[in-house]
Amino acid sequence: MTTLTLEELQRTIADGRFAVARITSTYEPGGGPGSRLYPPTFPTSRDDPSPYLKEPRVVDGQRREVVILDQVPSQANRAEEALLRAWQTGTLQMPMLRLTYQGDPGAVITSLTAPHRAFDAYWRDSLLGHESFDRTEVGKAFQAASLQDATALLRHDPGSLVYGAWNSYRAGRQAKFPRIYVSEVVGWDPEEGSRKAGRMDPLNLVGGRSGDAEGWKYLAPGAKEKGSKLSEIGHGNIMAQNPAHGGVTISSASRFATISLTALDRIGFGSYNGDQALAARAYLAAFALLGDRLAFGGAGLWLRSGCELVRQQETLAWIGAGGLTKTFELERSEAISLYLAALSAAQAAGLGLELAPIELHPTPELAKAIVFSLTKAESTGV
């Protein structure tokens, strides 16, 4: 098994025999077998009283139950977060939109944090210089992008092609770009635990209060004035009462990730010739592999408080028809080298990737909304 190089990546893409790159990892809980994990929680109902997302799956002909530890959108966000850190530290370059609100406090939105990526409402409500972004050359190119010609996204926001994007906040044509990278983490054979939660006040404050948390008046026990509980503003004891979700124990955890070469092959690049299109697809595949390795190529995964996993084994392989399999290796440092080589090849092929950030600032109305959110929304309870 050898380290994946750009030449091998290009050959694999051009070969046409392989459908996906598949990354399969197994984990055990950070606390060891039998220790508790806390999956993400969801609203319960009479028909589904569990706060966790559970479902049956078939493996080797056997039906087993899993609990979802991290869903596909969350995994994509973790990969984007890892890519953004590498970009911010100067480890690598990539096309990027950046919206900056230069207030106090300030705020920054990038291509890798905007919820709808290239088609996010933040870009629609931003200015490039003094012009609305959607009316600029780049903005118009985004709106015209399609699966037949995704050149604008490749040049200015490749993450939208890797992690998917949908132009759902604008009237008229609403282009969709399916994700080519998918990853999820599941726990096998979950057993739900139980616990009861409360809070002890070190000074055992009693009584009540009137007013909000930033300007309240103390009311002694038995006061005639009607007030509210001190516990509502963070004081006083809260005795353990209703059961709280108690986490799960599992037999093991798995992460399943794929980079679809068949989906990548569906993306067109307008007037690019065959060599240029191959360079574009190799760049996108290297981008996807880089995000995966930076986010998930370490010794373990920290998904949230109480949900840490330690990697036991991992396999990276190209999978083709009839069980055709070709394994490869790619550590984090090697993924960075692969990405930089693919980026250099893309530039040499004349793909025109824009590596200088497109700097935007909010429209006056968006700026007002940002100011309110950063300075007033929490204190007014909005």
KEMITI-491684 format. One record per residue: x, y, z of N, C-alpha, C in turn. Coordinates in steps of 0.1 Angstrom, whole numbers, padded with zeros to 4 digits, always signed. Example, Ala and Ser with C-alpha at 12.3 -4.5 7.8 and 13.67 -1.06 7.14 Angstrom:
+0132-0057+0078+0123-0045+0078+0132-0033+0078;+0128-0022+0071+0137-0011+0071+0129+0000+0079;
// end
This chain:
+0008-0012+0000+0000+0000+0000+0009+0012+0000;+0006+0022-0009+0015+0033-0011+0007+0046-0009;+0015+0057-0006+0009+0070-0004+0003+0075-0017;-0009+0081-0017-0015+0086-0029-0008+0098-0034;-0004+0098-0046+0002+0109-0053-0007+0116-0063;-0004+0128-0068-0012+0134-0077-0013+0126-0090;-0002+0120-0094-0002+0112-0107-0012+0100-0105;-0011+0094-0094-0020+0082-0091-0035+0087-0090;-0037+0098-0084-0051+0104-0083-0056+0107-0097;-0048+0113-0105-0053+0116-0119-0055+0103-0127;-0047+0093-0126-0049+0081-0133-0062+0074-0128;-0064+0074-0115-0076+0068-0110-0089+0075-0115;-0089+0088-0116-0100+0095-0120-0102+0093-0135;-0091+0093-0143-0092+0091-0157-0096+0076-0161;-0092+0067-0153-0093+0053-0155-0108+0049-0158;-0117+0054-0150-0131+0051-0151-0136+0038-0145;-0126+0030-0139-0130+0017-0133-0135+0019-0119;-0132+0030-0113-0135+0032-0098-0147+0042-0097;-0155+0038-0087-0167+0047-0085-0165+0056-0073;-0159+0052-0062-0157+0060-0051-0144+0058-0044;-0139+0068-0036-0129+0066-0026-0137+0064-0013;-0134+0053-0007-0141+0049+0006-0131+0049+0017;-0135+0056+0028-0127+0057+0040-0136+0051+0051;-0131+0040+0057-0138+0033+0068-0130+0032+0080;-0135+0037+0091-0128+0038+0104-0136+0031+0115;-0129+0025+0124-0136+0020+0136-0130+0026+0149;-0139+0028+0159-0135+0035+0171-0140+0028+0183;-0134+0031+0194-0140+0028+0207-0142+0041+0215;-0151+0041+0225-0153+0053+0233-0140+0057+0240;-0138+0070+0242-0126+0075+0248-0124+0069+0262;-0135+0067+0269-0134+0061+0282-0132+0046+0283;-0132+0040+0271-0130+0026+0270-0144+0018+0268;-0143+0005+0266-0156-0002+0264-0165-0001+0276;-0178+0001+0273-0187+0003+0284-0189+0017+0289;-0180+0026+0285-0182+0040+0290-0193+0047+0282;-0198+0057+0288-0210+0064+0282-0206+0074+0272;-0214+0075+0261-0213+0085+0251-0226+0093+0250;-0224+0106+0246-0236+0114+0244-0238+0118+0230;-0248+0111+0223-0251+0115+0209-0258+0128+0208;-0260+0134+0196-0268+0146+0195-0282+0143+0199;-0290+0153+0205-0303+0150+0209-0313+0158+0200;-0325+0152+0199-0336+0158+0191-0349+0157+0199;-0359+0165+0195-0372+0165+0202-0378+0151+0202;-0385+0148+0213-0391+0135+0215-0406+0136+0211;-0412+0125+0209-0426+0125+0206-0432+0112+0213;-0445+0111+0213-0452+0099+0218-0447+0087+0211;-0446+0088+0198-0442+0076+0189-0427+0074+0190;-0419+0084+0194-0405+0082+0195-0400+0089+0207;-0400+0082+0219-0396+0089+0231-0381+0091+0233;-0373+0085+0225-0359+0086+0226-0354+0099+0221;-0345+0106+0229-0340+0119+0224-0329+0117+0213;-0325+0104+0210-0314+0101+0201-0320+0096+0188;-0312+0097+0177-0316+0093+0164-0310+0079+0163;-0319+0069+0163-0316+0055+0161-0323+0048+0150;-0317+0038+0144-0323+0031+0133-0316+0018+0131;-0324+0009+0124-0317-0005+0121-0310-0004+0108;-0299-0012+0108-0291-0013+0095-0288-0028+0093;-0285-0031+0081-0282-0045+0077-0267-0045+0074;-0260-0054+0081-0245-0056+0079-0243-0071+0077;-0237-0075+0066-0234-0089+0064-0246-0098+0066;-0258-0092+0061-0270-0100+0062-0277-0100+0076;-0271-0093+0086-0276-0092+0099-0282-0079+0102;-0293-0078+0109-0300-0066+0113-0294-0061+0126;-0288-0049+0126-0283-0043+0139-0288-0029+0140;-0289-0025+0153-0293-0011+0155-0281-0002+0157;-0282+0010+0152-0272+0020+0154-0278+0033+0160;-0270+0041+0167-0273+0054+0171-0264+0064+0163;-0270+0074+0158-0262+0083+0150-0254+0092+0159;-0241+0092+0158-0232+0100+0166-0229+0114+0159;-0229+0114+0146-0226+0126+0139-0232+0125+0125;-0241+0134+0120-0247+0133+0108-0239+0139+0096;-0243+0137+0084-0236+0141+0072-0233+0156+0072;-0243+0165+0075-0240+0179+0075-0230+0183+0085;-0231+0177+0097-0222+0180+0108-0208+0176+0104;-0206+0164+0098-0193+0160+0094-0187+0169+0083;-0195+0174+0074-0191+0184+0064-0186+0197+0071;-0193+0201+0081-0189+0214+0088-0176+0212+0095;-0174+0200+0100-0161+0197+0107-0149+0198+0097;-0152+0192+0085-0141+0192+0075-0139+0207+0071;-0149+0215+0069-0148+0229+0065-0140+0237+0076;-0144+0234+0089-0137+0240+0100-0122+0237+0100;-0118+0225+0097-0104+0221+0096-0097+0228+0084;-0104+0229+0073-0098+0236+0061-0096+0251+0064;-0106+0257+0071-0105+0271+0074-0093+0274+0083;-0091+0265+0093-0080+0267+0102-0067+0267+0094;-0066+0257+0085-0053+0256+0077-0052+0269+0068;-0063+0274+0063-0062+0286+0054-0058+0298+0063;-0064+0299+0075-0062+0311+0083-0047+0311+0088;-0041+0300+0090-0027+0299+0095-0017+0300+0083;-0022+0301+0071-0013+0302+0060-0007+0289+0055;-0012+0278+0061-0007+0265+0057-0010+0262+0042;-0021+0267+0037-0025+0264+0023-0033+0276+0018;-0034+0276+0005-0042+0286-0002-0054+0279-0009;-0065+0287-0009-0077+0282-0017-0086+0294-0020;-0095+0293-0030-0104+0303-0032-0113+0306-0020;-0116+0318-0018-0124+0321-0005-0131+0335-0007;-0144+0334-0003-0152+0347-0001-0151+0350+0014;-0149+0363+0017-0149+0367+0031-0157+0380+0034;-0167+0379+0042-0175+0390+0046-0171+0395+0059;-0167+0407+0060-0162+0413+0073-0170+0425+0078;-0175+0424+0090-0182+0435+0096-0172+0441+0106;-0167+0453+0103-0157+0459+0111-0162+0468+0122;-0170+0462+0130-0176+0470+0142-0169+0465+0155;-0175+0468+0166-0170+0464+0179-0182+0458+0187;-0183+0445+0188-0174+0435+0182-0176+0433+0167;-0166+0428+0161-0166+0425+0147-0172+0411+0144;-0173+0408+0131-0178+0395+0127-0172+0392+0113;-0170+0379+0111-0164+0374+0098-0172+0362+0094;-0176+0362+0081-0182+0350+0075-0174+0346+0063;-0170+0334+0062-0162+0329+0050-0170+0319+0042;-0164+0315+0030-0170+0305+0022-0172+0292+0030;-0163+0289+0040-0163+0277+0047-0172+0278+0060;-0178+0289+0063-0187+0290+0074-0201+0295+0070;-0203+0300+0058-0216+0304+0053-0225+0291+0052;-0237+0291+0058-0245+0279+0058-0248+0273+0044;-0251+0282+0034-0255+0278+0021-0244+0280+0011;-0231+0281+0016-0220+0282+0008-0221+0293-0003;-0218+0289-0016-0218+0300-0026-0231+0308-0028;-0242+0302-0023-0255+0308-0026-0261+0313-0013;-0252+0316-0003-0258+0320+0010-0264+0334+0009;-0273+0337+0018-0280+0350+0019-0270+0361+0024;-0259+0357+0031-0249+0367+0035-0243+0373+0023;-0240+0365+0012-0234+0371+0000-0244+0380-0007;-0256+0375-0008-0267+0383-0015-0268+0397-0008;-0266+0397+0005-0268+0410+0013-0255+0416+0016;-0245+0415+0007-0232+0421+0010-0228+0429-0003;-0218+0437-0001-0213+0446-0011-0198+0442-0014;-0195+0443-0027-0181+0442-0032-0177+0456-0037;-0170+0463-0028-0168+0477-0031-0181+0484-0028;-0187+0491-0038-0200+0498-0036-0211+0491-0043;-0208+0479-0048-0218+0472-0057-0223+0459-0050;-0237+0457-0051-0242+0445-0046-0235+0433-0052;-0232+0423-0043-0224+0412-0048-0231+0404-0059;-0244+0402-0058-0251+0395-0069-0250+0402-0082;-0247+0415-0083-0246+0422-0095-0232+0423-0100;-0222+0418-0093-0208+0418-0097-0206+0407-0107;-0195+0407-0114-0191+0397-0124-0191+0383-0117;-0185+0382-0105-0184+0369-0098-0198+0365-0094;-0206+0375-0088-0219+0371-0083-0228+0366-0095;-0228+0373-0106-0236+0368-0118-0231+0355-0122;-0218+0352-0122-0213+0339-0126-0218+0328-0117;-0219+0331-0104-0224+0321-0094-0239+0318-0098;-0247+0328-0101-0261+0326-0104-0263+0318-0117;-0253+0319-0126-0254+0312-0139-0248+0298-0138;-0242+0295-0127-0235+0282-0127-0245+0270-0127;-0240+0259-0133-0249+0248-0134-0240+0235-0134;-0246+0224-0134-0238+0211-0134-0231+0210-0148;-0236+0216-0158-0230+0216-0171-0218+0225-0172;-0218+0236-0164-0207+0245-0163-0206+0251-0149;-0198+0245-0141-0196+0249-0127-0182+0256-0126;-0177+0262-0136-0164+0269-0136-0163+0280-0126;-0174+0288-0124-0174+0299-0115-0172+0294-0100;-0178+0283-0097-0177+0277-0083-0163+0271-0081;-0158+0264-0091-0144+0259-0091-0134+0270-0088;-0136+0281-0095-0126+0292-0094-0127+0300-0081;-0139+0301-0076-0141+0310-0064-0146+0304-0051;-0152+0291-0052-0157+0285-0040-0158+0270-0043;-0147+0263-0043-0147+0248-0046-0155+0240-0035;-0155+0246-0023-0162+0239-0013-0177+0236-0016;-0183+0245-0024-0197+0243-0028-0199+0231-0037;-0189+0227-0044-0189+0215-0053-0186+0203-0045;-0178+0204-0035-0174+0192-0026-0185+0189-0016;-0190+0199-0009-0199+0197+0002-0214+0200-0002;-0216+0204-0014-0230+0206-0019-0235+0221-0016;-0243+0225-0025-0249+0239-0024-0262+0239-0032;-0271+0248-0027-0284+0249-0033-0288+0264-0032;-0291+0270-0044-0294+0284-0045-0309+0286-0042;-0312+0284-0029-0326+0284-0024-0332+0297-0019;-0324+0307-0018-0328+0320-0013-0330+0331-0023;-0330+0327-0036-0332+0337-0046-0343+0333-0055;-0351+0342-0061-0362+0339-0069-0357+0334-0083;-0365+0327-0090-0362+0322-0103-0354+0309-0102;-0344+0308-0111-0336+0295-0112-0329+0292-0099;-0331+0280-0094-0324+0276-0081-0316+0264-0084;-0303+0266-0088-0294+0255-0091-0291+0247-0078;-0289+0234-0080-0285+0225-0069-0272+0218-0073;-0263+0217-0064-0250+0210-0066-0249+0199-0055;-0252+0187-0059-0251+0176-0049-0237+0175-0043;-0235+0171-0031-0222+0169-0025-0216+0157-0031;-0202+0158-0033-0195+0146-0037-0188+0139-0026;-0188+0146-0014-0182+0140-0002-0192+0138+0008;-0193+0126+0014-0202+0123+0024-0195+0115+0036;-0198+0119+0048-0193+0112+0059-0203+0111+0071;-0203+0101+0079-0211+0100+0090-0205+0091+0101;-0209+0092+0113-0204+0084+0124-0215+0078+0131;-0215+0065+0133-0226+0057+0140-0220+0049+0151;-0228+0047+0162-0225+0037+0172-0233+0025+0171;-0227+0013+0173-0234+0001+0171-0240-0005+0184;-0251-0011+0183-0258-0018+0194-0260-0009+0206;-0266+0003+0204-0267+0012+0215-0277+0008+0226;-0273+0010+0239-0281+0008+0250-0282+0022+0257;-0294+0027+0259-0296+0040+0265-0294+0039+0280;-0287+0049+0286-0285+0050+0300-0296+0060+0306;-0294+0063+0319-0303+0072+0325-0296+0080+0336;-0301+0092+0338-0295+0101+0349-0305+0111+0353;-0303+0117+0365-0311+0128+0369-0301+0140+0372;-0306+0151+0367-0297+0163+0368-0303+0174+0378;-0294+0180+0385-0298+0191+0393-0286+0201+0395;-0287+0211+0403-0276+0220+0406-0277+0225+0420;-0265+0225+0426-0264+0230+0440-0257+0243+0441;-0264+0253+0448-0258+0266+0449-0249+0266+0461;-0236+0270+0460-0227+0269+0471-0231+0277+0484;-0239+0288+0482-0244+0296+0493-0258+0293+0497;-0264+0284+0490-0278+0280+0492-0288+0292+0492;-0286+0301+0482-0295+0312+0481-0310+0308+0480;-0318+0315+0488-0333+0312+0487-0340+0325+0485;-0352+0324+0481-0360+0336+0479-0364+0338+0464;-0367+0350+0460-0371+0352+0447-0365+0365+0442;-0370+0370+0430-0365+0382+0425-0376+0388+0415;-0374+0401+0412-0382+0407+0402-0373+0414+0393;-0376+0416+0380-0367+0422+0370-0360+0411+0363;-0352+0416+0353-0344+0406+0345-0331+0403+0351;-0323+0395+0345-0310+0391+0351-0300+0402+0352;-0301+0412+0345-0291+0423+0345-0295+0435+0355;-0307+0434+0360-0311+0445+0369-0322+0440+0379;-0320+0429+0385-0330+0423+0393-0330+0428+0408;-0342+0427+0414-0344+0431+0428-0347+0418+0436;-0340+0417+0448-0341+0405+0456-0354+0406+0464;-0361+0394+0464-0373+0393+0472-0371+0382+0482;-0372+0385+0495-0370+0375+0505-0382+0365+0505;-0380+0353+0510-0391+0343+0511-0403+0349+0518;-0414+0347+0512-0427+0352+0518-0430+0366+0515;-0422+0373+0506-0424+0387+0503-0438+0388+0496;-0445+0399+0499-0458+0401+0493-0457+0404+0478;-0446+0410+0474-0445+0413+0459-0443+0400+0451;-0450+0399+0440-0450+0388+0432-0436+0388+0424;-0430+0377+0424-0417+0376+0417-0415+0363+0410;-0402+0360+0406-0399+0348+0399-0388+0341+0406;-0385+0329+0403-0375+0321+0410-0361+0326+0407;-0352+0325+0417-0338+0329+0415-0331+0319+0406;-0336+0307+0405-0330+0297+0396-0331+0301+0382;-0341+0309+0378-0342+0313+0364-0331+0323+0360;-0324+0328+0369-0313+0337+0365-0299+0331+0370;-0299+0318+0374-0287+0312+0377-0283+0311+0392;-0292+0315+0401-0289+0314+0415-0299+0303+0422;-0295+0299+0434-0303+0289+0441-0301+0275+0437;-0307+0266+0444-0306+0252+0441-0316+0247+0431;-0313+0238+0423-0323+0231+0415-0321+0216+0418;-0331+0211+0425-0331+0197+0429-0333+0188+0417;-0326+0176+0418-0327+0166+0407-0342+0162+0407;-0347+0163+0395-0361+0159+0393-0364+0151+0381;-0368+0157+0370-0371+0149+0358-0359+0142+0353;-0360+0130+0348-0348+0123+0342-0343+0131+0330;-0330+0132+0329-0323+0138+0318-0318+0127+0309;-0316+0130+0296-0311+0120+0287-0297+0115+0293;-0296+0102+0293-0284+0096+0300-0274+0090+0291;-0273+0094+0278-0263+0089+0270-0265+0074+0266;-0255+0068+0259-0256+0054+0255-0243+0047+0257;-0243+0034+0258-0231+0026+0256-0233+0019+0243;-0222+0016+0237-0222+0009+0224-0211-0002+0223;-0212-0011+0214-0202-0021+0212-0190-0015+0205;-0192-0006+0195-0181+0001+0188-0187+0012+0180;-0179+0020+0174-0184+0031+0165-0177+0030+0152;-0183+0035+0141-0177+0034+0128-0179+0048+0121;-0170+0051+0113-0172+0063+0104-0171+0058+0090;-0181+0062+0082-0181+0058+0068-0180+0071+0060;-0170+0072+0051-0169+0084+0043-0166+0080+0028;-0172+0087+0019-0170+0084+0005-0168+0097-0003;-0159+0097-0013-0158+0107-0023-0162+0101-0036;-0173+0106-0042-0179+0100-0054-0172+0104-0067;-0165+0095-0073-0159+0098-0086-0170+0099-0097;-0181+0091-0095-0192+0092-0105-0199+0105-0104;-0201+0111-0092-0207+0124-0090-0197+0135-0096;-0185+0133-0093-0175+0142-0098-0175+0143-0113;-0177+0131-0119-0177+0131-0134-0189+0138-0140;-0199+0140-0132-0211+0147-0137-0209+0162-0138;-0199+0167-0131-0197+0182-0130-0190+0186-0143;-0196+0195-0151-0190+0200-0163-0183+0213-0161;-0174+0217-0170-0166+0229-0168-0166+0237-0181;-0178+0238-0188-0179+0247-0199-0169+0244-0210;-0161+0254-0213-0151+0253-0224-0138+0246-0221;-0136+0241-0209-0124+0234-0206-0122+0222-0215;-0110+0220-0220-0107+0208-0228-0105+0196-0218;-0102+0184-0224-0101+0172-0216-0091+0173-0205;-0079+0178-0208-0068+0179-0198-0072+0188-0187;-0078+0199-0190-0082+0209-0180-0093+0204-0171;-0103+0196-0177-0113+0190-0169-0108+0180-0159;-0098+0172-0164-0092+0163-0155-0084+0170-0144;-0077+0181-0147-0071+0189-0136-0081+0194-0126;-0092+0199-0131-0103+0204-0122-0108+0193-0113;-0111+0181-0119-0116+0170-0110-0106+0165-0100;-0093+0165-0104-0083+0161-0095-0081+0171-0084;-0083+0184-0087-0082+0194-0077-0093+0192-0067;-0106+0190-0072-0117+0189-0063-0116+0176-0054;-0111+0165-0060-0109+0153-0052-0098+0155-0041;-0087+0162-0045-0077+0165-0035-0082+0174-0024;-0091+0183-0028-0097+0192-0018-0106+0184-0008;-0114+0175-0013-0122+0166-0005-0114+0158+0004;-0103+0151-0001-0094+0143+0007-0087+0151+0018;-0083+0163+0014-0077+0172+0024-0086+0175+0036;-0098+0179+0033-0108+0182+0044-0110+0170+0053;-0111+0158+0047-0113+0146+0055-0101+0143+0064;-0089+0144+0058-0077+0140+0066-0074+0151+0077;-0076+0163+0074-0074+0174+0084-0084+0172+0096;-0096+0169+0092-0107+0168+0103-0106+0154+0110;-0104+0143+0103-0106+0130+0108-0094+0121+0107;-0083+0126+0103-0071+0118+0101-0062+0116+0114;-0067+0121+0125-0059+0120+0137-0062+0107+0145;-0057+0107+0158-0059+0095+0166-0073+0093+0171;-0081+0103+0171-0095+0102+0176-0104+0113+0171;-0116+0112+0175-0126+0122+0172-0132+0128+0185;-0133+0141+0186-0140+0148+0197-0152+0154+0190;-0164+0148+0192-0176+0152+0185-0183+0163+0193;-0183+0161+0207-0190+0171+0216-0186+0166+0230;-0190+0175+0240-0188+0171+0254-0194+0157+0257;-0186+0148+0261-0191+0135+0265-0192+0125+0253;-0186+0129+0242-0186+0120+0230-0173+0121+0223;-0163+0114+0229-0150+0113+0223-0147+0099+0219;-0141+0097+0208-0138+0084+0202-0123+0082+0199;-0118+0070+0201-0104+0067+0199-0103+0058+0187;-0096+0061+0177-0095+0053+0165-0088+0040+0167;-0094+0029+0162-0088+0016+0163-0081+0011+0150;-0088+0014+0139-0083+0010+0126-0090+0018+0115;-0083+0019+0104-0089+0027+0093-0083+0022+0079;-0092+0022+0069-0089+0018+0056-0093+0028+0046;-0084+0032+0037-0087+0041+0026-0085+0033+0013;-0095+0033+0004-0095+0025-0008-0103+0031-0019;-0099+0028-0031-0107+0031-0043-0116+0018-0045;-0129+0020-0047-0138+0009-0049-0144+0010-0063;-0144-0001-0071-0149-0002-0084-0159-0013-0086;-0164-0015-0098-0174-0025-0101-0168-0039-0098;-0178-0048-0093-0174-0062-0091-0165-0064-0079;-0164-0054-0070-0155-0056-0058-0141-0051-0061;-0138-0045-0072-0125-0040-0075-0121-0030-0064;-0109-0033-0058-0105-0025-0046-0090-0022-0048;-0086-0009-0045-0072-0005-0045-0070+0004-0033;-0063-0001-0023-0060+0006-0011-0049+0017-0013;-0050+0027-0005-0039+0037-0005-0038+0043+0009;-0027+0050+0011-0025+0057+0024-0024+0072+0022;-0029+0079+0032-0028+0094+0031-0029+0100+0045;-0018+0103+0051-0017+0110+0063-0020+0125+0061;-0021+0132+0072-0025+0146+0071-0014+0154+0063;-0002+0152+0066+0009+0160+0059+0009+0156+0044;+0006+0143+0042+0006+0139+0028-0006+0144+0020;-0017+0146+0027-0029+0152+0021-0027+0167+0017;-0019+0174+0026-0016+0188+0023-0007+0188+0010;+0003+0179+0010+0012+0179-0002+0004+0175-0015;-0005+0166-0013-0013+0162-0025-0022+0174-0030;-0028+0181-0020-0036+0193-0024-0028+0204-0031;-0016+0206-0025-0007+0217-0031-0003+0213-0045;+0000+0200-0047+0004+0196-0061-0008+0197-0070;-0020+0193-0066-0032+0195-0074-0035+0209-0077;-0033+0218-0067-0035+0232-0069-0025+0238-0079;-0013+0234-0078-0003+0238-0088-0006+0233-0102;-0010+0221-0103-0014+0216-0116-0026+0223-0122;-0035+0226-0114-0047+0233-0118-0044+0247-0123;-0035+0254-0116-0030+0267-0121-0023+0266-0134;-0014+0256-0135-0006+0254-0147-0015+0251-0159;-0027+0244-0156-0036+0241-0167-0044+0253-0171;-0043+0264-0164-0050+0276-0168-0065+0276-0163;-0067+0270-0152-0081+0269-0146-0085+0283-0140;-0076+0291-0137-0079+0304-0131-0085+0305-0117;-0080+0296-0109-0084+0296-0095-0080+0309-0088;-0090+0315-0082-0087+0329-0076-0083+0326-0061;-0070+0328-0058-0065+0325-0045-0065+0338-0036;-0067+0349-0041-0068+0361-0033-0083+0362-0028;-0085+0363-0015-0099+0364-0010-0107+0375-0016;-0120+0372-0019-0129+0382-0024-0135+0389-0011;-0131+0401-0009-0134+0408+0004-0147+0416+0002;-0157+0412+0011-0170+0418+0011-0173+0425+0024;-0183+0434+0024-0188+0440+0036-0203+0440+0035;-0210+0441+0047-0224+0440+0047-0231+0452+0042;-0243+0450+0036-0252+0462+0033-0256+0469+0046;-0260+0481+0046-0264+0488+0058-0275+0480+0066;-0284+0474+0059-0295+0467+0067-0289+0454+0073;-0281+0447+0066-0274+0435+0072-0266+0439+0083;-0259+0450+0082-0250+0455+0093-0258+0458+0106;-0270+0464+0104-0279+0466+0115-0283+0453+0122;-0286+0443+0114-0290+0430+0120-0278+0424+0127;-0266+0425+0122-0254+0420+0128-0252+0427+0141;-0253+0440+0142-0251+0448+0154-0261+0443+0165;-0273+0442+0161-0284+0438+0171-0281+0424+0176;-0277+0415+0167-0274+0401+0171-0262+0400+0181;-0252+0408+0178-0240+0408+0186-0241+0416+0199;-0250+0426+0200-0250+0434+0212-0263+0434+0220;-0274+0430+0214-0287+0432+0221-0295+0420+0222;-0294+0411+0212-0304+0400+0211-0304+0392+0224;-0293+0388+0230-0292+0380+0241-0299+0386+0253;-0295+0399+0256-0300+0406+0268-0315+0408+0267;-0321+0409+0255-0336+0411+0254-0343+0398+0253;-0336+0387+0253-0343+0374+0253-0347+0370+0239;-0342+0377+0228-0346+0373+0215-0339+0361+0210;
// end
